[in-house]
Amino acid sequence: MRATEFITERKKSKSRKKSLRRYFFPGYGYFGFGSGESDGGDGGGGGESMYESPEHELAKKLPSLSKHDYNTIDQLIRKIAKRHHMTSELLHNKFKRKYKETPDKWIKGKLDEANVECDLEDEVNKFADWASKRLNLQTRPEIELSMDTEEAQDGHHTGSHTEGSNKVWVYAKNRNLVDILRTVFHELVHVRQGELNMIQPGDSYPGSPIEVMADALAGKYIKIYGEQNHHIFQ
């Protein structure tokens, strides 16, 4: 079965699906991103702790300021310093020692990171919608972008999808946009394979037919998408 036939193939009877698997794979096998859970804040109940350091309290409250100009940040520093019975200069210096940057530079970096992550999420969701239509997915899964390097290293992967789950996990830290999108398409191919009952236990190993198929389709369609979206090649 050609790749285009795979994409438009509708669900058939169980016996028909088994026949498709037998005919498809032999001929095709020769073709060549702090998650929300782990970065969800400090987990406190909102009350002040007598054991919380003033510099940590400052780091918690800086993002919630309505403005991040010098005067607004200075007012917050003075307020926290007074509560901890220290000078604002001392708190400023303690913060700089702990976070390696002054409060104004530190929060600017955090806000820039948040904007980048927001833009990345928009780009990925736009691409996932496009890819889902090309693959004729019955259900478009949620795309979870993870910055968890340890999870990627432990799992030896940059993307994963559990059969029956409506979520695709994609590692996104320090990766070019085009590479992230290629991983998204790869995993969405697995979602479609699951809808067509093409995946059996033990099928997903390096170089297996379903993996070869996902790699080939991801490589092909990222080029098609890139022709109209040059910005993905950063």
N, C-alpha and C positions, 0 to 999 in steps of 0.2 A: 504493500500500500504506500502511495506517495504521501509526503508530508501534508500536501494540500487536501488530500482525501481524508487524512486523519483529523484535520481541523474541522471539516464540515460533516464528518460522520456522525450520525445520530445513533442513539441507543437502539440496538436490535434485541432479539431474543437471546437468552443465555447461550444457546447452542451457537448462534451466529457469532457472538462475541468471541467464543473460544476459537472458532474458525478464523476470525480476523487475526487473533494473536499468532496463530500458527503460520499464516501466510505473510504477515507483516514483518516480523522480526528477522527472519533469515535474510531477506533482501535489504533490510535497512541497516543492519548491524555493521555494515562496512563503511557507512558514511561517518566522516568526522564531525542599618544600619544607624550612654547610661539609660537601658530600657526604663520604660516607665516604671516597672516594678522595682528596679534596683535604684533608680534615681528619683524616687517619689518623695523627696524631702526628708525632713529629720524625724518624722513620725511622732513628734511630741503632741501633747494635748493642748498646746496653746498657752499654757501658764508658764510663768517664769520659774526657772530652777536656780536655786542658790548655788548650784555647782556648775552652772553654765558660764563659760569664760566670756568676758565682755567682747573679745574679738569675734567669737563664734556667734554671739547675739547680733553683732553688727553685720556679719556676713548673711545671717538669716533675714534681716530686716531691710538690707539695701535693695533687693529686687522689688520689694513692695512699695517703694517710694513712687509717688506720682510723677516726680521729676528727678533728674539725676545731675543737676547743676551743682556748682561748688557750694552755694549757700544751703541748699536743701540737705546735702550730704553732711555738711559741717554741723547743722542743727541736730541731725540724728546722732552724730558722734558725741556731741556735747551732752545730749540727753542720756545716752547710755553710759558715758563716762561718769556723769553725776550720780547715776544709780549705783554704780560700782565704786564710788568714792575714789575716783582718780581724775587726773587732768585729761583733757581731750588730746593733748600732745602725746601723753603716755599711751592712750588707747590707739591713736594713729600709728605709733611706732610698734606696738605689740601686734597690731593687725598686719603691718608690713612685714614683720619678721615671720609671722605664721603663714601668710598667703603669698609672700614674695612680691607683692605689689601694693601700691597705695590703694585706699578704698575706691577712689574715683576711677583709676585704671582697671582695677579688678572687676568692678561692676560693669564697666564698658565692655570688657571682654566677655562677660557672661551674657550680656544683652546681645552682643554680636553673634555668639554661639546659638542663642535661642532663635534669632532671626534666620540663621543659616539652616538650623534644623527644621524650622517652619517651612522655609522655601523648599528644602529637600523633600519633606513630606508631601507638599503640594505636587512637586514634580513626579514623585513616585506614584501617587494616587492617579494623576493624569495618565501616566503610562500604563498603570495596571488596568484602568478602564479601557484604554485602547487595546491592550493585549488580550483582555478577556473577550472582547468582541471578535478579534482575529481567531481566537481559539474556540469560540462558540461555547464558552463556559456556561453551565446552567446556573452556577452561583459564583459570584465574584468574592473571593475571600478577603479578609482584612489583612493588610500588610503591616507587620510589626518591624519597625526599624530599630535595630539594637546597636548600642555602642559598647557592648560587653565583650571585650577582647578575650577574657578568660573562657567564656562560653564558646566562642568561635574556635579557640585553640583546643579546648577539651573535646569538642565535637568534630574537629578536623573539617569544618565546613564554613561556608559563608552564607548558606541558605538552607532552610529545611521546611518540610511540610509533613505533618502526621496524617496518615490516611483517616478520613472521617472528621478531621478538624477543619474549621472554617477560618483558619489563620495560617499565614505564611510568615516565617521568621527570616529576616535578612540582616546580615551584619553590614553596617554602614560606616563604621569609623575609619577615617583616613583612606577612603576609597573614592576613585573618580565616579562621577555620576553615571557614565556609560557602563561601568562595571557593575554598579549597583542595579541598574535597570536590566542588565543581562541576567543577573542572578534572579531578579523578580520574574522574568519571563521563563527561565528554566524551571522555577518552582511552580509557576502556573501551568506549565506543560504537565507536570506531575499531577496537578489537580485535575486536569482534563483526562489524563490517563486513568485516574481513579474513577472518574465519572463513567468511563467506558469499560470499567472492570479489566483493565489491561495490566494491573499490578498485582502480583501474587507475593506471598511471603518469601523473602530471600532474593527478590528480583533487583533490589536497589543496592548494587555493589559497583565499585568503580569499573567502568567499561562495559557494564551490562547494557542490553538493548534499550531499556527504558532511559538509562542515563545518556547513552549515545544520542538517542532521539531528542532528549531535552536540550543537550548541548548544541546539536545541529540547528534546531528550530530557534533557539535563543540567539545564536550567531547570525542566522539569516534575518530574523525580524528586527533585531536591534539595528541592523544596517538600513532596513526599510524605514524604520522610525526615524533614524538619524538623518535621512535624506531631507526630511521636512522639519527637523529639530536639531539644527547644527550645534546649538548651545550645549548639548549633552556631552560633546567631546571637549572636555575641559583641558 
